[in-house]
Amino acid sequence: MPTKKPTTKEKLVGKVSHYFSQIDVAAINLTAPLAKGDTVRFEGGETDFTQEVSSMQKEHEEVEKAKKGDEIGMKVEEKVREGYRVYKQ
């Protein structure tokens, strides 16, 4: 499956640093700000899916937004792996 190129509207906002399969949560190192309600696309390997950021945690505390350089935890709808790219739409 060829990798889909990001559209001009999409911006790389981070990469998955870890995936907690037992709770379906991805740890993401942010390279740009992200907020609850944003729509993100996970892309890597055979995976390419879009979802809304419905909840986000930073250091085990629920947050509304996170800034560049933060590491967040986010519930994901599909399995992801370390190194997958996260685009904001």
C-alpha positions in Angstrom: 0.0 0.0 0.0 1.6 3.3 -1.0 2.0 5.9 1.7 -0.3 8.8 1.3 1.4 12.1 1.1 0.2 14.7 3.6 -2.2 17.2 2.0 -1.3 20.9 2.0 -3.7 21.4 4.9 -2.1 18.8 7.0 0.8 19.6 9.4 3.1 17.2 11.1 2.5 17.7 14.8 4.4 14.7 16.3 5.5 11.1 16.3 4.3 8.2 18.4 6.9 7.3 21.0 5.1 4.4 22.6 1.8 2.4 22.3 0.1 1.0 25.4 -2.0 -1.9 23.8 -3.8 -2.9 27.0 -5.5 0.6 27.2 -5.3 1.7 23.5 -3.2 4.8 24.3 -0.5 6.3 22.2 2.3 8.4 23.8 3.1 11.2 21.3 6.1 13.6 21.3 4.7 16.9 19.9 6.6 19.1 17.4 3.7 21.5 17.2 0.7 22.5 19.5 -2.3 20.3 19.7 -5.7 20.8 21.3 -8.8 18.8 22.3 -11.2 18.8 19.3 -8.5 18.8 16.7 -8.6 16.2 14.0 -5.4 14.1 13.6 -4.2 11.5 11.1 -1.9 8.7 12.1 0.3 7.4 9.3 2.9 4.6 9.2 3.4 1.1 8.1 0.0 -0.3 6.9 -1.8 2.2 9.2 -3.5 5.4 8.0 -6.6 6.6 9.9 -8.1 9.8 11.1 -9.8 10.6 14.4 -10.7 13.5 16.7 -8.7 14.3 19.8 -11.3 13.6 22.4 -9.1 13.4 25.4 -5.4 14.2 26.1 -3.2 13.7 29.1 0.1 15.2 30.1 1.9 13.7 33.1 -1.4 11.8 34.0 -3.4 15.0 34.1 -6.2 15.7 31.7 -5.4 18.8 29.5 -7.2 20.9 26.9 -4.1 21.7 24.9 -0.5 20.9 24.7 2.5 22.8 23.2 5.5 21.9 21.1 7.9 19.8 23.1 5.2 18.2 25.3 4.7 14.4 25.5 1.0 13.5 25.6 -1.0 10.4 26.0 -4.0 10.0 23.7 -6.6 7.3 23.4 -6.5 5.9 19.8 -9.1 4.0 17.8 -6.6 1.7 16.0 -3.3 0.1 16.9 -0.2 2.3 16.3 3.5 1.7 16.6 6.5 3.7 17.7 7.6 6.1 14.9 4.2 6.6 13.3 3.7 10.2 12.2 0.8 12.3 13.5 -0.6 15.0 11.3 -3.1 17.7 12.3 -5.8 18.4 9.7 
